[in-house]
Amino acid sequence: MPIYEYKCNKCGHIFEELVSVSNSESPECLSCGSQDTIKLISACIGHLSDGSSGNGSYSSPSGGSGAGGCGAGGFS
């Protein structure tokens, strides 16, 4: 099960929750108990292939070029 980050619209609390992919219900806020929560978009972290030029070129786990994208795995 993936971990998703949520924000409560009632109290503003941000929390993480293990959620089944098939579950479409928003989880209850851990702080106030409200079910008025929204799923946040999490940032991806990759590894620059050249390490210093900052040209935005990312290395993929298979050694190819281009952006590997979130969930591709193998980034360090």
C-alpha positions as CSV (number, residue, x, y, z in Angstrom):
1,M,0.0,0.0,0.0
2,P,1.3,3.5,-0.9
3,I,1.8,6.3,1.7
4,Y,-0.1,9.4,0.8
5,E,0.1,12.9,2.4
6,Y,-3.1,14.6,3.4
7,K,-4.1,18.1,4.7
8,C,-7.1,18.7,6.8
9,N,-9.3,21.5,5.5
10,K,-10.8,22.1,9.0
11,C,-7.6,22.5,11.2
12,G,-4.8,22.6,8.6
13,H,-3.0,19.5,10.0
14,I,-0.8,17.6,7.5
15,F,-0.4,13.9,8.0
16,E,0.6,10.7,6.1
17,E,-1.6,7.7,5.8
18,L,-1.2,4.2,4.3
19,V,-4.1,3.9,1.9
20,S,-5.2,1.0,-0.3
21,V,-5.2,2.0,-4.0
22,S,-8.8,0.8,-4.2
23,N,-10.0,3.0,-1.3
24,S,-11.4,6.3,-2.6
25,E,-12.5,7.7,0.8
26,S,-10.5,10.5,2.4
27,P,-9.0,9.4,5.7
28,E,-9.9,11.0,9.0
29,C,-7.7,13.8,10.3
30,L,-5.4,12.5,13.1
31,S,-5.7,15.9,14.9
32,C,-9.3,16.9,14.9
33,G,-11.2,13.8,13.5
34,S,-12.6,15.6,10.5
35,Q,-13.0,13.7,7.2
36,D,-12.7,17.0,5.2
37,T,-9.2,16.1,4.0
38,I,-7.4,16.5,0.7
39,K,-4.6,14.4,-0.8
40,L,-1.4,16.5,-1.4
41,I,1.0,16.1,-4.3
42,S,4.3,14.9,-3.1
43,A,7.6,16.0,-4.7
44,C,10.0,13.5,-6.4
45,I,13.7,13.5,-5.9
46,G,16.0,12.4,-8.6
47,H,19.8,12.3,-9.2
48,L,21.4,14.7,-11.7
49,S,23.5,12.7,-14.2
50,D,26.3,15.3,-14.5
51,G,26.2,16.3,-10.9
52,S,27.3,19.9,-11.4
53,S,26.0,21.6,-14.5
54,G,22.4,21.8,-13.4
55,N,21.1,21.4,-16.9
56,G,18.2,19.3,-15.7
57,S,19.3,16.1,-17.3
58,Y,18.4,13.1,-15.1
59,S,19.8,9.6,-15.2
60,S,17.4,6.7,-15.3
61,P,17.9,3.6,-13.2
62,S,18.5,1.6,-16.4
63,G,21.3,3.9,-17.5
64,G,19.3,5.7,-20.2
65,S,18.9,9.4,-20.5
66,G,15.9,11.7,-19.8
67,A,13.7,12.2,-16.8
68,G,12.9,8.9,-15.0
69,G,9.8,10.3,-13.4
70,C,8.2,9.5,-10.0
71,G,7.9,5.9,-9.1
72,A,10.6,4.7,-11.5
73,G,12.7,3.5,-8.5
74,G,16.4,3.2,-8.2
75,F,17.2,6.8,-7.7
76,S,19.9,7.6,-5.2
